[in-house]
């Protein structure tokens, strides 16, 4: 008997400000709301979100979650990466909407371009360009 993992179903994120995070992930990043549930016994929301390729995020709220350790980097999940076809367009969109990203970098191992930005709680998010790199651009 073997286990055959088919891929990721979702990533769970706990937000300090539920409405701010909901707006960020739906209005800015374009996630579609699948379901929104308020759990009175926990005083907590659970928001199920999906992107065009079927990848999902579960966005949670809790009354007083502790802050996430981001710097220095700690063991555990490091960041969440989103696929984009045109990284320059995506960075321009973020900038236009008041979100600062790092300079675009080139991954020498994959030949792809990427950059990082943060969600409203400082969770590191990555944009990873999925189109074939243009040879000779020095990107």
N, C-alpha and C positions, 0 to 999 in steps of 0.2 A: 504494500500500500504506500502511495506517495501523495504528497500534497502538491497541487499545482496552483500556485498563486496566479491570478489573471491580471493583476495590476492593482493600483490604488483605487479605493472607492471614494474616500474623502480625507480631508485634513480638518482637524478641529482647532478652532481658535477661540480663546476667551477674551472678550473685550471689556475694557474698563468703563466705556461709555457706549452702550448698546446702540442708541440711535445714530451716534456719530459713525460708528463702525458699519452699521447697516447702510448708511448713505454712501460711505467710502466704497464698500465692496459692490453695491448694486449700481449706484449712479455713476461713480467714477470708473470703476473697473468693469462694469457691465455684467455682473453676475445676475442670473435670473432667480427669482424667489420660487422655490418649490413648495415650501411649507414654513409657516411661522407658528410656533407653539409657546404659550406662556405656561410655565409650570409653577403654580401657586405655592406648592409645598416647598419649593426651593427659592421662590422669589426670583425666578430665572427665565430668560427667553432662550429658545433654541430656534435658530433660523437656518433652514436648509437652502443652500445656494448651488446653482449649477452654471457651468460655462458651456460654450458651444460644442466642445469636444466630449462633453459628458463628465468632465472632472468636477468634483464637488468640494464645497467647504461647509462645515457645520460651524456656525457662529453662535457662541454662547455668551450669556451675561450672568454674572453672579454678583451679589450685593457688594462685597469688598474683596476682590481678588488681589493677591500679592503681585507686585511688579515682576516682570520677567527679567532675568539677568541676561543682558545682551553683550555688554562689554565689561570685563574681558569675556571672550566667548567661553561658554560653559558646555559641558557634555549634554547631548540630547539633540533634538531637532535644531538645525542651524538656520535654515531659511526655507521659504516657499518660493519656487520658481514658476513664473507664468510664461507660456510660449507666445511669441509674437512674430509676425511675418516681417515687419519693418521696425527695427528698434529705434531708428531716428525719429520716425513718426510717433511712436509710442512715447518716447522721452519728451518730444515737443508737446504732446497732448497732456502729459503729467505736468510739465512746466506751466502750460497755459492754465491749468487748474490748481496752481499753487503748490504742487508737490515737487520737491527737489530730489533729483537723483544724482548718483555719482557719475563721473565721466564714463562714457562707453569704453569698455575694455575688450580685448581680443583674447579668446581662449586658445592658446597654442596647441592644446591637446585635441580639440574638436574642430578648430577652424571657425568657430561661431563667435558672434559678438554678444555681450551681456552687460548689464548694469544693475545696480541695487538702488532701492528706495525703501521707505518705511511706511507701514500703515499708521493710523492715528495713535496706536499704543507703542510704536517703536519696533514692531515686529519686522525683521529684515525680509524684504520681498525682492525677488530678482526678475528682471525681464531677460528672456533668453531667446535670441533670434533663431528661428527654425529654418529660414530660407538658406540656400546654399551661399557660402561666402563668395564675394567678388574677388577674384584673384588679382593681386597687384595693387590693391587699394591702400595697403598698409594699415587697414582698420584695426 
